[in-house]
Amino acid sequence: MNKTTLRKYANLIVRCGANVQKGQVVLIYADLDQPEFVQMVVEEAYKAKASEVIVQWNYQPLAKIHYRNRTVKSLGTVKEWEKARQEYYCETLPARIHLISEDPDGLKGINMDKVTKARRMSYPILKPYIDRRENKEQWCIAAVPGAAWAKKVFPGMRTSTAMEKLWEAILFTSRVNDDPIEAWKQHNKDLAARCRYLNELNIRSLHYTADNGTDFTVGLIEQSQFCGGGETSLQNVFFNPNIPTEECFISPKRGEAEGIVYSTKPLSYRGQLIENFSIRFENGKAVEVHAEKGEDLLKTMIEMDEGAAYLGECALVPQASPISESGILFYNTLFDENAACHLALGMGFADTIKDFQNKTLEECRELGINDSMIHEDFMIGCDSMNIDATCADGRVVPIFRGGNWAF
C-alpha cells in the first residue's frame, strides 16, 4: 500500500479521530500485524504535540496460552500496580487509539467459562475507574489488516493479495481520499443533520419489521437524543470515536423492548463467531436466544451481568452506505455495524441524554440508560427493513423503508 496514503490515514486517526491535544498522553492498543503503520501513528501523535505515546501490543496466540495456563484467580485478580495505572489514567485522561486487526476466530477453543469468571472478578474493581473517565476522554477505534483477518474476508486469495485488498477496503470506507480531514468534516455535518431531524420528531418508540421475521418495538427515554459522527468530550474536545462510521444512534430506555430480532451478519465476540441467531425480548430483557453457530457463547454473553440482557444502543444505518455497498462481509463489528442497522446489548451511552454535561452518570442511568460490563453490537438491518417512529404527539412517522432512510 502506498506510504503517502497510509500517512494520511495515520494523520486522520490522530487529528480527526482521537484529536490529540498538545501535552496529552496517548495510548495506542495494537496487534502485531502492522508495526510500520503503528510507527506512523506514533509519529503523527508526536507531531500533534503529544507529551508521551505509549504502545500496548496484543497477540491472540499469547492470550490463548495465558487463558489455558492461568487460574481464574490469577486472571481475575487486579494487582496494585494495575490500580495505580488506572488511577493515573483518571488523572491524566489520555487519548486512546485502538488499531484493530485481530482474527475473528482467533480465540476459538478457549475456556469461556474461565474467561467469564475472571472478568466477573476484575470488573467490579475496574468499574469505578471506568466510570470516572466516562465522557471525559477522547478515543478512536480504527482498523489495519491482519493476515488471518484478511484471509477470512477474502478466502482463496494469496495472503499478500488479501492484505492489499483489505487495506483498500479499509481506506475506502474510512474516506481516506485526497483530503480525508475535509471529507470527515462534511460527513460529520451530514450525520448531524440526520440526527437533528430525528430529534425534532420527539420519538417515543421505534418499531422494526423485516421479511426475515424481525418484529420488534423499543422504547426511548423522553430526555434522550440521537447522536452520530463526532462527539465532544466533557473536556470540550471534539473527536471521532469510530473510523469509519455511518450510524445515527441512541440509547433506549431500559426495560422497554418487546418482540424478536434476527441477525443479518455474524458477530465476532471475544475472538469467536456467533452466526445466524435470533433474540426475543420481553419487558426489555433478552429472554430467549437461538443460533446456528455459537449459541452457548451467545447465552454466556447475555449472562455476563444483570445488565447484559438489556439493550444499550439502537443504531440506524442505511443499506446505501459505502460499507454495505462494497458487498464485503468484514467479520468485524467496526465495519459490519456500519453496513446495517444494529442493536447493542449491555452498556448504554450517557451522552445520548440531553444536557448530560450537567448530570451525573448515576442520574443518566436513573433516567433509563442501561449499565453493564459489556457493550456488544449485533446487526439486524437488511434491504427489507422498515422502521416506524411513534412520536410524543401520537404521530407515526416512517424512518426507514426498504433498508434506507425514508426522509
C-alpha positions in Angstrom: 0.0 0.0 0.0 1.2 3.5 -0.9 3.0 5.0 2.1 1.7 8.5 1.4 -1.9 7.2 1.6 -1.1 5.4 4.8 0.5 8.5 6.3 -2.8 10.4 5.5 -4.7 7.6 7.3 -2.4 7.8 10.4 -2.9 11.6 10.4 -6.6 11.2 10.2 -6.7 8.9 13.1 -4.6 11.2 15.3 -6.0 14.6 14.2 -9.7 13.8 13.4 -10.2 10.5 15.3 -8.6 10.9 18.7 -7.9 14.7 18.1 -4.8 14.5 20.2 -4.2 17.7 22.2 -0.9 19.5 22.9 0.7 18.0 26.0 -1.7 15.0 26.1 -0.6 11.4 26.8 -1.6 9.0 24.0 -2.3 5.3 24.5 -2.2 3.0 21.4 -3.5 -0.5 21.6 -2.4 -2.6 18.6 -1.9 -6.2 17.5 1.4 -7.3 16.0 0.2 -7.2 12.4 1.2 -3.6 11.2 4.2 -2.3 13.2 5.2 0.1 10.4 1.8 1.7 10.5 1.8 1.9 14.3 5.1 3.7 14.0 3.4 6.2 11.6 0.6 6.8 14.2 3.2 7.3 16.9 5.0 9.9 14.8 1.8 11.7 13.9 0.8 11.8 17.6 4.1 13.5 18.5 3.6 15.9 15.6 0.3 16.8 17.3 2.5 17.7 20.4 1.6 14.6 22.5 3.7 14.6 25.6 4.1 10.8 25.6 2.9 8.0 23.4 2.6 4.5 25.0 2.0 1.4 22.7 0.4 -1.7 24.3 0.8 -4.7 22.0 -1.7 -7.6 21.8 -1.2 -11.1 20.3 -4.0 -13.6 20.3 -1.9 -16.7 20.4 -0.3 -15.5 23.6 -3.7 -14.7 25.0 -4.8 -18.3 24.4 -1.7 -19.6 26.2 -2.5 -17.3 29.2 -6.1 -18.4 29.3 -5.1 -22.1 29.1 -2.4 -22.0 31.8 -3.5 -19.4 34.4 -6.2 -20.0 37.0 -9.4 -18.0 37.3 -8.0 -16.3 40.4 -4.8 -15.3 38.6 -6.7 -14.0 35.6 -9.3 -12.1 37.6 -7.0 -10.5 40.3 -6.4 -6.8 39.8 -2.9 -6.1 41.0 -2.0 -3.0 42.9 0.1 -1.7 40.0 -2.9 -2.0 37.7 -5.0 0.0 40.2 -2.2 2.6 40.2 -2.2 2.7 36.4 -6.0 3.1 36.3 -5.7 6.0 38.8 -3.0 7.6 36.5 -5.4 7.3 33.6 -8.1 9.0 35.6 -5.8 11.9 36.5 -4.2 12.4 33.0 -7.2 11.4 30.7 -5.0 10.1 27.9 -6.3 9.9 24.3 -6.8 6.3 23.4 -6.3 4.8 19.9 -7.3 1.2 19.2 -5.9 -0.2 16.0 -7.8 -3.5 15.5 -6.7 -6.3 13.2 -7.3 -9.5 15.1 -8.5 -12.8 13.6 -12.3 -13.0 14.0 -11.8 -16.7 15.1 -8.5 -16.1 16.8 -9.6 -17.2 20.3 -11.7 -20.2 19.2 -11.4 -23.0 21.6 -10.6 -21.1 24.8 -12.4 -21.9 28.0 -15.1 -19.2 28.0 -16.3 -20.2 31.5 -12.9 -19.4 32.9 -12.7 -16.1 31.0 -16.2 -15.1 32.2 -15.5 -15.9 35.8 -12.2 -14.0 35.7 -13.9 -10.9 34.1 -16.6 -11.0 36.7 -13.9 -10.9 39.4 -12.0 -8.0 37.9 -14.8 -5.8 36.6 -16.2 -4.6 39.9 -12.7 -3.3 40.9 -12.1 -1.7 37.5 -15.6 -0.2 37.1 -15.1 2.8 39.4 -12.1 3.9 37.3 -14.0 3.4 34.1 -17.0 5.5 35.4 -14.7 8.3 36.5 -13.4 8.6 32.9 -16.8 8.3 31.2 -17.2 11.0 28.5 -14.0 12.8 29.6 -11.6 11.0 27.3 -11.1 11.1 23.5 -10.8 7.7 21.9 -10.8 6.3 18.4 -11.2 2.8 17.1 -9.7 2.2 13.6 -8.5 -0.8 11.7 -5.5 -2.2 9.9 -5.2 -5.5 8.1 -4.1 -8.7 9.8 -3.2 -11.8 7.8 -5.7 -14.1 9.3 -8.4 -11.5 9.2 -7.7 -10.7 5.5 -7.8 -14.4 4.6 -11.2 -14.7 6.3 -12.6 -11.7 4.4 -11.0 -12.7 1.1 -10.7 -16.5 1.1 -8.9 -18.2 -1.7 -6.5 -15.3 -2.3 -2.8 -15.3 -1.6 -2.1 -13.7 1.8 -0.4 -10.7 0.3 -3.2 -10.1 -2.2 -5.8 -10.4 0.6 -3.9 -8.0 2.8 -3.8 -5.4 -0.1 -7.5 -5.9 -0.8 -8.3 -5.4 2.9 -6.2 -2.2 3.0 -8.1 -0.9 0.0 -11.4 -1.6 1.7 -10.4 -0.1 5.0 -9.1 3.1 3.4 -12.1 3.5 1.0 -14.7 3.1 3.7 -12.7 5.4 6.1 -12.8 8.1 3.5 -9.1 8.3 3.0 -9.0 10.3 -0.2 -7.1 13.4 -1.3 -8.3 15.4 1.7 -9.5 13.0 4.5 -9.9 15.7 7.1 -12.2 17.7 4.9 -14.1 14.6 3.9 -14.8 13.8 7.5 -15.9 17.4 8.2 -18.6 17.0 5.6 -19.5 13.5 6.7 -20.0 14.7 10.3 -22.1 17.6 9.0 -24.4 15.1 7.1 -24.8 12.8 10.2 -25.5 15.8 12.4 -28.3 16.9 10.0 -29.9 13.4 10.2 -29.7 13.5 14.0 -31.3 16.9 14.1 -34.3 15.7 12.1 -34.7 12.6 14.3 -34.5 14.7 17.5 -37.1 17.2 16.3 -39.6 14.4 15.9 -39.6 13.8 19.7 -39.7 10.0 19.2 -41.0 7.8 22.0 -40.6 4.3 20.4 -39.3 2.6 17.2 -41.0 -0.4 15.5 -38.8 -2.6 13.4 -40.1 -5.1 10.8 -38.4 -7.2 8.1 -39.1 -10.1 5.8 -36.8 -12.4 7.9 -39.3 -12.3 10.8 -37.9 -9.3 12.8 -40.9 -7.7 14.6 -39.6 -5.6 17.4 -40.5 -2.4 19.3 -38.2 -0.5 21.6 -39.0 2.5 23.9 -36.9 5.6 24.1 -36.1 7.9 27.0 -38.0 11.2 27.0 -34.8 13.2 27.5 -32.7 11.2 25.0 -31.2 12.4 21.8 -29.8 10.8 18.6 -26.0 11.2 18.1 -23.8 10.4 15.2 -20.3 11.1 13.8 -18.1 13.1 16.1 -18.6 13.7 19.8 -17.5 16.4 22.2 -15.9 15.3 25.5 -16.6 16.9 28.8 -13.1 18.4 28.4 -14.7 20.2 25.3 -12.6 18.3 22.8 -14.4 17.2 19.5 -13.3 13.7 18.3 -14.5 10.8 16.1 -14.6 7.6 18.2 -15.1 5.3 15.2 -13.4 5.4 11.8 -15.4 4.5 9.8 -18.9 5.3 11.0 -22.3 5.7 9.2 -24.7 5.5 12.1 -27.2 7.7 14.0 -27.6 6.1 17.4 -29.5 6.4 20.6 -29.6 4.5 23.9 -33.1 3.1 24.5 -35.0 3.0 27.8 -34.0 0.0 29.9 -37.0 -2.3 30.3 -38.9 -1.2 27.2 -38.3 -3.7 24.4 -40.7 -6.3 23.0 -40.5 -8.8 20.2 -37.9 -10.7 18.2 -35.0 -9.7 16.1 -32.9 -11.8 13.6 -29.2 -11.2 12.9 -28.2 -10.4 9.4 -24.4 -10.7 9.8 -22.1 -12.8 12.0 -21.0 -11.4 15.4 -17.4 -11.8 16.5 -17.4 -11.9 20.3 -14.1 -12.3 22.2 -12.4 -13.9 19.2 -15.2 -16.3 18.3 -18.0 -16.1 15.8 -21.8 -16.3 16.5 -23.8 -16.8 13.4 -27.5 -16.8 12.2 -29.0 -16.0 15.6 -32.2 -14.5 17.0 -33.1 -12.8 20.2 -36.5 -12.4 21.7 -37.2 -9.6 24.2 -39.9 -9.3 26.9 -40.1 -6.3 29.2 -36.8 -5.0 27.8 -34.9 -8.2 28.5 -33.5 -10.9 26.2 -35.3 -14.0 27.4 -34.7 -16.4 24.5 -31.8 -16.8 22.1 -31.0 -19.2 19.3 -28.0 -19.5 17.0 -26.9 -21.9 14.3 -23.3 -21.4 15.5 -22.1 -20.2 18.9 -25.4 -20.4 20.8 -23.7 -21.3 24.1 -21.4 -18.3 23.6 -24.4 -16.0 22.9 -26.0 -17.3 26.1 -22.8 -16.6 28.1 -22.7 -13.1 26.7 -26.2 -12.1 27.8 -25.5 -13.6 31.3 -22.3 -11.7 31.9 -24.1 -9.5 34.4 -27.6 -8.2 35.3 -27.5 -5.6 32.6 -26.1 -7.7 29.7 -29.5 -8.9 28.7 -30.9 -5.4 28.2 -30.2 -3.0 25.3 -27.7 -0.2 25.4 -28.0 1.1 21.8 -30.2 1.4 18.8 -28.3 2.5 15.7 -29.8 3.4 12.3 -27.6 2.7 9.3 -28.9 2.7 5.7 -28.1 -0.1 3.2 -26.9 2.7 0.9 -23.7 3.2 2.9 -20.2 2.8 1.5 -19.5 -0.3 3.6 -22.8 -2.0 2.7 -22.4 -1.1 -1.0 -18.9 -2.6 -1.0 -20.5 -6.0 -0.7 -17.8 -7.1 1.7 -18.6 -9.0 4.9 -15.8 -7.9 7.2 -16.4 -10.3 10.1 -15.5 -7.2 12.3 -18.1 -5.2 14.2 -16.4 -1.8 13.5 -17.2 -2.3 9.8 -20.3 -4.6 9.8 -22.2 -2.5 12.3 -21.8 0.5 9.8 -23.2 -1.6 7.0 -26.6 -2.3 8.7 -28.9 -1.1 11.4 -27.9 -2.7 14.7 -28.7 -3.0 18.3 -26.3 -3.4 21.2 -26.7 -5.5 24.3 -25.2 -4.1 27.5 -24.0 -0.6 28.5 -25.7 2.5 27.2 -24.3 5.9 26.5 -24.8 8.7 28.9 -24.1 11.3 26.2 -27.4 10.3 24.5 -29.2 12.2 27.3 -29.9 15.8 26.6 -27.8 18.2 28.8 -25.8 15.1 30.0 -22.9 17.5 30.7 -24.8 18.9 33.7 -25.9 15.5 35.0 -24.0 12.8 36.9 -23.6 9.3 35.4 -25.9 8.0 38.1 -28.6 10.5 37.1 -28.4 9.4 33.5 -28.8 5.8 34.5 -31.8 6.6 36.6 -33.4 8.0 33.5 -33.1 4.6 31.8 -29.6 4.3 30.4 -28.5 0.7 30.9 -25.4 -0.3 32.8 -23.3 -3.4 32.1 -19.7 -4.7 31.8 -20.4 -5.5 28.1 -21.5 -3.5 25.0 -21.9 -5.8 22.1 -23.3 -4.6 18.8 -25.2 -7.1 16.5 -26.5 -6.4 13.1 -30.2 -6.7 12.2 -30.5 -4.4 9.1 -31.4 -5.7 5.7 -33.0 -4.5 2.4 -36.5 -5.3 3.6 -36.3 -3.5 6.9 -38.9 -0.9 7.7 -38.8 1.3 10.8 -41.6 3.5 12.1 -41.3 6.0 14.9 -44.2 6.8 17.3 -43.8 10.4 18.4 -44.8 12.1 21.6 -47.8 13.7 19.8 -49.1 10.4 18.6 -47.8 10.7 15.0 -46.4 7.6 13.3 -43.5 8.7 11.1 -41.6 6.4 8.6 -37.9 6.4 9.4 -36.7 3.5 7.2 -38.3 1.9 4.1 -36.6 -1.0 2.3 -33.5 -0.7 4.4 -32.9 3.0 3.7 -33.8 6.4 5.1 -37.4 7.4 4.5 -36.5 11.1 4.7 
